[in-house]
């Protein structure tokens, strides 16, 4: 077959959240854009095997949880009838709807889609494997190849169908009687939440002494209290010495906390982190430089050390979040188009969709303490909220971190239902340089969970109503 060579003004490699947003923004700015991905449709890991399918299942888990606890309020639904085939079908419907929508937007924006694997041959061209085009020259390129689940490195194991990663867990192959999760990050805890709601006995093993290392411990403590009720066990300061899959299950040997050092589980989920997709794509043929963790080095405009190539999303470093990639994609496209743009955000919100949810944005208290920063931390316990009481979720907490001198908001953390929605107000306030009075004087509807954002700010000003303030504004 003859080689087909082509050219592109802008080549975007990877059609995940960062890639397709970059391609769309560039097309809207009048650029000729080619988008290359291993899949036929845009969406990437997030849409096909990550954010979207996991949140679809987590929503169903939330329904199961709410139906179960409604019995305490006088409404009994009976034992749920779980249809795994229908659940898989619903998940796939959601994915298809969203990916087809992106495909339509690509066509309307005249973004050229090529399926295949792009490998750099130089700083101005790539070879495309398994594609209708063999070689593509470009004026600029945006690298958006994302990341993949970190594999085992130092654990002897025999891998088979019972040892799975997050993508395998999202396939819902069955509801295991027992599930061991390696890792206490958001992926492991979210999938544990799903499977525990479906009836699995979930055990989590963590090498360190805490869950969700990116969040403040006081937020995680609220979640931990709930997980201890829904999970079979959580082992801290524990290592897995070996894994061996048999026909009947996976034999596991632990080192550390568990009294029973050898146990057998129906399935084991590996959720120990993610690794950037920088290998085997020819970066050595370019001037791109990687840091010690293997991420592409970029500046605030997402330029790499190769003047023709930009990098965005997971491949460009943490936090590995789709909405960070969204913003980076627009920045890169705008800079390439000659516009003044930069990734200069003050706060990037993070949400863990467990039950309850945990969300934070801006400065976290633990970071402030490590840096010896002078901050004032205010916490509003949900037991004082009328709306939380009506919902039976009085164990939540909302916290804010302020500059004690100026009152400027520096960070927000929330643990409780709908944290995903409420954290955006905190992010906006930080970006706008709001002070405690700005937030406290903003009228929040009553009764809502969001009004606790206002009352937390009023703790700082001393004008709070539903708890006793430590001070009153203007009285010292």
C-alpha positions as CSV (number, residue, x, y, z in Angstrom):
1,X,0.0,0.0,0.0
2,X,1.4,3.4,-0.9
3,X,2.2,5.8,1.8
4,X,-0.3,8.7,2.3
5,X,1.3,11.9,3.5
6,X,-0.6,15.0,4.6
7,X,-0.2,18.3,6.4
8,X,-2.0,20.1,9.2
9,X,-1.8,23.6,10.6
10,X,-2.5,22.2,14.1
11,X,-2.2,18.5,15.1
12,X,-3.9,17.5,18.4
13,X,-2.7,14.1,19.6
14,X,-5.3,12.6,21.9
15,X,-9.1,13.2,21.9
16,X,-9.7,13.2,25.6
17,X,-11.1,16.2,27.5
18,X,-8.0,18.4,26.9
19,X,-7.5,17.3,23.3
20,X,-11.0,17.8,21.9
21,X,-11.5,21.1,23.8
22,X,-8.2,22.3,22.3
23,X,-9.3,21.1,18.8
24,X,-12.7,22.8,19.1
25,X,-11.3,26.1,20.4
26,X,-8.7,26.2,17.7
27,X,-11.3,25.4,15.0
28,X,-13.5,28.2,16.4
29,X,-10.6,30.6,16.0
30,X,-10.3,29.6,12.3
31,X,-7.5,27.2,12.4
32,X,-7.2,24.0,10.3
33,X,-7.2,21.2,12.9
34,X,-6.5,17.5,12.7
35,X,-7.4,15.4,15.8
36,X,-5.8,12.0,16.1
37,X,-6.8,9.3,18.6
38,X,-6.8,5.5,19.1
39,X,-10.7,5.6,19.2
40,X,-13.0,6.3,16.4
41,X,-14.9,8.9,18.4
42,X,-13.7,11.8,20.7
43,X,-13.9,11.4,24.5
44,X,-10.8,9.7,25.6
45,X,-10.2,7.7,28.7
46,X,-12.4,10.1,30.8
47,X,-15.5,9.4,28.7
48,X,-15.0,5.8,27.7
49,X,-13.3,4.3,30.8
50,X,-13.2,6.9,33.5
51,X,-15.1,10.0,34.7
52,X,-18.4,9.4,32.9
53,X,-19.0,5.6,33.4
54,X,-17.8,5.8,37.0
55,X,-20.1,8.7,37.8
56,X,-23.0,6.9,36.1
57,X,-22.5,3.9,38.4
58,X,-21.9,6.2,41.4
59,X,-25.2,7.8,40.8
60,X,-26.9,4.4,40.9
61,X,-25.0,3.6,44.1
62,X,-26.3,6.8,45.6
63,X,-29.8,5.8,44.8
64,X,-29.3,2.5,46.5
65,X,-27.9,4.2,49.6
66,X,-30.7,6.7,49.8
67,X,-33.3,4.0,49.3
68,X,-31.7,2.0,52.1
69,X,-31.6,4.8,54.7
70,X,-35.1,6.0,53.8
71,X,-36.3,3.2,56.0
72,X,-35.2,5.3,59.0
73,X,-37.5,8.1,57.8
74,X,-40.6,5.8,57.4
75,X,-40.4,4.8,53.8
76,X,-39.3,1.2,52.9
77,X,-38.6,0.2,49.3
78,X,-37.7,-3.4,50.0
79,X,-34.7,-5.3,48.8
80,X,-33.4,-3.9,45.5
81,X,-33.5,-6.1,42.4
82,X,-30.2,-5.5,40.7
83,X,-30.1,-6.1,36.9
84,X,-26.4,-5.9,35.9
85,X,-27.2,-6.2,32.2
86,X,-29.5,-3.2,32.4
87,X,-26.9,-1.3,34.4
88,X,-24.3,-1.9,31.8
89,X,-26.7,-0.9,29.1
90,X,-27.6,2.3,30.8
91,X,-23.9,3.1,31.3
92,X,-23.2,2.4,27.6
93,X,-26.2,4.6,26.6
94,X,-24.7,7.5,28.5
95,X,-21.3,7.1,26.9
96,X,-22.7,6.7,23.4
97,X,-24.9,9.8,23.8
98,X,-22.0,12.0,24.9
99,X,-19.4,10.6,22.4
100,X,-21.9,10.9,19.5
101,X,-22.5,14.5,20.6
102,X,-18.8,15.2,20.4
103,X,-18.6,13.6,17.0
104,X,-21.3,15.8,15.7
105,X,-19.6,18.9,17.1
106,X,-16.3,17.8,15.5
107,X,-18.0,17.6,12.1
108,X,-19.8,20.9,12.4
109,X,-16.5,22.6,13.4
110,X,-14.8,20.9,10.5
111,X,-12.2,19.2,12.7
112,X,-10.6,16.4,10.8
113,X,-10.7,13.1,12.8
114,X,-8.1,10.4,12.2
115,X,-8.0,7.1,14.0
116,X,-4.6,5.8,14.7
117,X,-1.5,6.1,16.9
118,X,0.8,9.1,16.4
119,X,4.6,8.7,16.9
120,X,6.9,11.6,16.5
121,X,9.6,11.3,13.8
122,X,10.8,14.9,14.4
123,X,9.6,18.2,15.8
124,X,7.4,18.9,12.8
125,X,6.0,15.5,11.8
126,X,4.5,12.2,13.1
127,X,4.1,8.8,11.7
128,X,0.5,7.4,12.1
129,X,0.2,3.7,12.8
130,X,-3.0,1.9,11.8
131,X,-4.4,5.0,10.1
132,X,-5.5,6.0,6.6
133,X,-2.7,8.6,6.7
134,X,0.9,7.4,7.1
135,X,2.7,10.6,7.8
136,X,1.5,14.0,8.9
137,X,3.5,17.2,9.0
138,X,2.3,20.0,11.2
139,X,3.0,23.6,12.0
140,X,2.1,23.2,15.7
141,X,1.1,20.2,17.7
142,X,-0.7,19.8,21.1
143,X,0.2,16.6,23.0
144,X,-2.8,15.4,25.0
145,X,-2.1,11.7,25.4
146,X,-3.3,11.5,29.0
147,X,-2.4,8.8,31.5
148,X,-3.0,5.1,32.3
149,X,-3.5,3.1,35.5
150,X,-0.2,2.5,37.2
151,X,0.7,-1.2,37.0
152,X,2.2,-3.4,39.6
153,X,5.9,-2.8,40.1
154,X,7.1,-4.5,43.2
155,X,4.4,-7.0,44.0
156,X,4.9,-10.6,42.8
157,X,1.6,-11.6,41.1
158,X,0.0,-13.7,38.5
159,X,-2.5,-11.6,36.5
160,X,-5.7,-13.0,35.2
161,X,-9.4,-12.2,35.0
162,X,-9.8,-11.8,38.7
163,X,-7.2,-9.0,39.1
164,X,-8.5,-5.9,37.4
165,X,-7.8,-2.2,37.0
166,X,-10.4,0.6,37.1
167,X,-11.4,0.1,33.5
168,X,-12.1,-3.6,34.2
169,X,-14.1,-2.7,37.3
170,X,-16.3,-0.3,35.3
171,X,-17.2,-3.2,33.0
172,X,-19.2,-4.6,35.9
173,X,-18.3,-8.2,35.0
174,X,-20.2,-9.4,38.1
175,X,-20.8,-8.5,41.8
176,X,-18.0,-10.2,43.7
177,X,-18.8,-11.5,47.2
178,X,-15.5,-10.0,48.3
179,X,-13.4,-7.3,46.7
180,X,-9.9,-6.1,47.7
181,X,-8.9,-2.6,46.6
182,X,-5.2,-1.7,46.5
183,X,-5.0,2.0,47.0
184,X,-6.8,4.7,49.1
185,X,-7.1,7.4,46.4
186,X,-10.2,8.6,44.7
187,X,-10.4,5.9,42.1
188,X,-10.3,3.0,44.6
189,X,-12.7,4.7,47.0
190,X,-15.2,5.6,44.3
191,X,-15.2,2.0,42.9
192,X,-15.4,0.7,46.4
193,X,-18.5,2.8,47.0
194,X,-20.1,1.4,43.9
195,X,-19.4,-2.3,44.7
196,X,-20.3,-1.9,48.4
197,X,-23.7,-0.5,47.4
198,X,-24.2,-3.5,45.0
199,X,-23.5,-5.9,47.9
200,X,-19.8,-6.7,47.8
201,X,-17.8,-7.0,50.9
202,X,-15.1,-4.4,50.2
203,X,-11.7,-4.3,51.8
204,X,-9.2,-1.4,51.1
205,X,-5.5,-1.7,51.8
206,X,-3.3,1.4,52.0
207,X,0.4,1.6,52.4
208,X,0.3,4.9,54.4
209,X,-1.8,6.0,57.4
210,X,-4.6,7.9,55.6
211,X,-7.0,8.0,52.6
212,X,-7.1,10.7,50.0
213,X,-3.7,12.3,50.6
214,X,-4.6,15.4,48.6
215,X,-7.4,16.4,50.9
216,X,-7.3,17.8,54.5
217,X,-7.6,15.0,57.2
218,X,-10.6,16.6,58.9
219,X,-12.7,16.3,55.7
220,X,-11.5,12.7,55.1
221,X,-12.4,11.8,58.7
222,X,-16.1,12.4,58.0
223,X,-15.8,10.1,55.0
224,X,-13.8,7.5,56.8
225,X,-16.4,7.2,59.5
226,X,-19.1,6.4,56.9
227,X,-16.8,4.0,54.9
228,X,-16.2,2.0,58.1
229,X,-19.9,1.3,58.1
230,X,-20.2,0.3,54.4
231,X,-16.8,-1.4,53.8
232,X,-15.7,-4.7,55.3
233,X,-12.3,-3.4,56.4
234,X,-9.8,-0.7,55.8
235,X,-6.1,-1.6,56.4
236,X,-3.7,1.2,56.9
237,X,0.1,0.9,57.0
238,X,-0.2,-2.4,55.1
239,X,1.6,-3.8,52.1
240,X,0.6,-6.6,49.8
241,X,3.5,-9.1,49.7
242,X,2.0,-11.3,46.9
243,X,-1.1,-12.0,44.8
244,X,-1.9,-15.4,43.3
245,X,-5.0,-16.0,41.2
246,X,-6.7,-19.3,41.4
247,X,-9.9,-20.5,39.8
248,X,-11.8,-19.8,43.0
249,X,-10.3,-16.5,43.9
250,X,-7.1,-14.5,44.5
251,X,-4.9,-15.5,47.4
252,X,-3.3,-12.4,49.1
253,X,-0.5,-12.1,51.6
254,X,-0.3,-9.0,53.7
255,X,2.5,-7.3,55.6
256,X,1.5,-4.9,58.3
257,X,-1.8,-4.3,60.1
258,X,-4.2,-7.2,59.4
259,X,-4.3,-9.8,62.0
260,X,-5.0,-12.4,59.3
261,X,-1.9,-12.2,57.0
262,X,-3.3,-14.5,54.3
263,X,-6.8,-14.0,52.9
264,X,-8.7,-14.9,49.7
265,X,-10.9,-12.5,47.7
266,X,-13.1,-13.0,44.7
267,X,-11.5,-10.0,42.9
268,X,-8.7,-7.6,43.4
269,X,-8.9,-4.0,42.0
270,X,-5.5,-2.3,41.4
271,X,-5.9,1.5,42.0
272,X,-2.5,2.7,43.0
273,X,-2.3,5.8,40.8
274,X,-1.8,6.9,37.2
275,X,1.2,7.2,34.9
276,X,1.6,9.7,32.0
277,X,1.4,8.4,28.5
278,X,4.8,9.6,27.3
279,X,6.4,6.3,26.4
280,X,6.7,4.8,22.8
281,X,5.4,8.0,21.1
282,X,8.8,9.2,19.8
283,X,9.4,12.1,22.2
284,X,13.1,11.4,22.0
285,X,12.9,12.6,18.4
286,X,11.8,16.0,19.6
287,X,13.2,18.6,22.0
288,X,10.5,17.8,24.7
289,X,11.9,17.4,28.2
290,X,10.3,15.3,30.9
291,X,10.5,15.9,34.7
292,X,11.6,13.4,37.3
293,X,8.1,12.0,37.5
294,X,7.8,11.5,33.8
295,X,5.5,14.4,33.0
296,X,6.1,16.8,30.1
297,X,7.7,20.1,31.3
298,X,5.5,23.1,30.2
299,X,5.3,26.8,31.0
300,X,2.2,28.8,31.9
301,X,1.1,28.9,28.3
302,X,1.5,25.1,28.0
303,X,4.5,25.3,25.7
304,X,7.0,22.4,26.0
305,X,10.7,22.8,25.6
306,X,10.1,22.2,21.8
307,X,8.8,25.5,20.3
308,X,6.4,23.7,17.9
309,X,4.8,21.4,20.5
310,X,2.4,22.2,23.4
311,X,1.2,19.7,26.1
312,X,-2.0,19.7,28.2
313,X,-3.9,17.4,30.5
314,X,-2.6,14.5,32.5
315,X,0.6,14.2,30.4
316,X,1.5,17.8,31.5
317,X,1.4,17.0,35.2
318,X,-1.0,17.0,38.2
319,X,-3.6,17.5,39.2
320,X,-4.9,14.8,36.8
321,X,-8.4,16.2,36.3
322,X,-10.5,16.6,33.2
323,X,-11.5,20.2,34.0
324,X,-7.9,21.2,34.4
325,X,-7.3,19.7,30.9
326,X,-10.4,21.7,29.6
327,X,-8.8,25.0,30.6
328,X,-5.3,24.0,29.4
329,X,-6.7,23.0,26.0
330,X,-8.2,26.4,25.5
331,X,-5.0,28.2,26.6
332,X,-2.8,26.2,24.2
333,X,-5.2,26.8,21.3
334,X,-5.4,30.5,22.0
335,X,-1.6,30.9,22.4
336,X,-0.9,29.1,19.1
337,X,-3.5,31.4,17.5
338,X,-1.4,34.4,18.7
339,X,-3.8,35.4,21.5
340,X,-2.7,36.5,25.0
341,X,-3.6,33.5,27.2
342,X,-2.1,31.7,30.1
343,X,-3.0,29.0,32.6
344,X,-2.9,31.3,35.6
345,X,-5.7,29.9,37.7
346,X,-5.9,30.5,41.5
347,X,-7.9,27.4,42.4
348,X,-8.6,24.0,40.8
349,X,-11.5,22.2,42.4
350,X,-11.3,18.5,43.1
351,X,-14.3,16.3,43.9
352,X,-14.4,12.7,45.1
353,X,-17.8,11.1,44.4
354,X,-17.9,8.8,47.4
355,X,-20.8,8.7,49.9
356,X,-20.5,11.3,51.3
357,X,-18.7,13.4,48.6
358,X,-15.4,15.2,49.4
359,X,-14.5,18.4,47.6
360,X,-11.8,21.0,48.0
361,X,-10.4,24.0,46.1
362,X,-7.6,26.5,46.5
363,X,-5.3,26.3,49.5
364,X,-5.7,23.3,51.8
365,X,-5.0,23.6,55.5
366,X,-2.3,20.9,55.6
367,X,-0.4,22.7,52.9
368,X,-0.7,26.0,54.7
369,X,0.7,24.5,57.9
370,X,3.7,22.9,56.1
371,X,4.5,26.3,54.5
372,X,4.1,28.0,57.9
373,X,1.5,30.3,56.4
374,X,-0.6,32.4,58.8
375,X,-4.2,31.4,58.1
376,X,-7.5,31.4,59.9
377,X,-9.6,28.3,59.5
378,X,-13.3,28.2,60.1
379,X,-15.4,25.1,60.2
380,X,-19.2,24.9,60.1
381,X,-20.6,21.5,61.2
382,X,-23.6,20.4,59.4
383,X,-25.4,19.4,62.6
384,X,-26.3,23.1,62.8
385,X,-27.9,23.1,59.4
386,X,-31.7,22.8,59.1
387,X,-31.5,21.5,55.5
388,X,-28.9,18.9,56.5
389,X,-31.2,17.8,59.3
390,X,-34.1,17.3,56.9
391,X,-31.9,15.1,54.7
392,X,-30.4,13.1,57.6
393,X,-26.9,14.1,56.7
394,X,-25.8,16.0,59.8
395,X,-22.3,14.6,59.9
396,X,-21.0,16.8,57.1
397,X,-18.6,19.8,57.4
398,X,-17.8,22.9,55.5
399,X,-14.5,24.7,56.1
400,X,-12.9,27.8,54.8
401,X,-9.3,29.1,55.0
402,X,-8.8,32.9,55.2
403,X,-6.0,35.3,55.4
404,X,-6.4,36.6,59.0
405,X,-5.2,40.1,58.1
406,X,-7.3,40.8,55.0
407,X,-10.1,38.2,55.3
408,X,-9.4,37.1,51.8
409,X,-10.6,33.6,51.0
410,X,-7.8,31.2,50.2
411,X,-9.4,27.7,50.3
412,X,-12.6,25.8,50.7
413,X,-13.3,22.2,51.7
414,X,-16.6,20.3,52.0
415,X,-17.6,16.8,53.0
416,X,-21.2,15.9,52.5
417,X,-23.9,15.4,49.8
418,X,-23.8,17.8,46.8
419,X,-20.2,18.9,47.6
420,X,-19.7,18.7,43.8
421,X,-22.1,21.6,43.3
422,X,-21.2,23.8,46.2
423,X,-17.4,23.8,45.7
424,X,-17.8,26.0,42.6
425,X,-19.0,29.0,44.6
426,X,-15.7,28.7,46.7
427,X,-13.6,28.4,43.5
428,X,-15.3,31.5,42.0
429,X,-14.8,33.5,45.3
430,X,-11.1,32.6,45.3
431,X,-10.6,33.6,41.7
432,X,-12.4,36.9,42.3
433,X,-10.3,37.7,45.4
434,X,-13.4,37.7,47.6
435,X,-13.1,38.4,51.3
436,X,-15.2,36.9,54.1
437,X,-17.7,39.8,54.1
438,X,-18.3,39.4,50.4
439,X,-19.4,35.8,50.9
440,X,-21.3,36.4,54.2
441,X,-23.2,39.3,52.8
442,X,-24.3,37.3,49.7
443,X,-27.8,36.0,50.4
444,X,-28.1,32.3,50.2
445,X,-31.5,30.6,49.9
446,X,-32.9,28.9,53.0
447,X,-33.1,26.1,53.8
448,X,-30.2,24.8,51.6
449,X,-26.9,23.1,52.0
450,X,-25.3,26.0,50.2
451,X,-26.2,28.5,52.9
452,X,-23.5,26.9,55.1
453,X,-21.0,28.5,52.7
454,X,-22.3,31.9,53.8
455,X,-22.4,30.9,57.4
456,X,-18.9,29.6,57.4
457,X,-17.7,33.0,56.1
458,X,-19.8,34.6,58.9
459,X,-17.9,32.6,61.4
460,X,-14.9,34.7,60.4
461,X,-16.7,38.0,60.6
462,X,-18.4,37.1,63.8
463,X,-21.9,37.6,62.4
464,X,-23.0,34.0,62.2
465,X,-26.6,33.2,63.3
466,X,-27.0,29.5,64.0
467,X,-23.9,28.9,66.1
468,X,-22.3,31.1,68.7
469,X,-19.6,33.3,67.1
470,X,-16.1,33.7,68.7
471,X,-16.2,37.4,68.0
472,X,-18.4,40.1,66.6
473,X,-17.4,42.3,63.7
474,X,-16.0,45.6,64.9
475,X,-15.6,44.5,68.5
476,X,-12.0,43.3,68.4
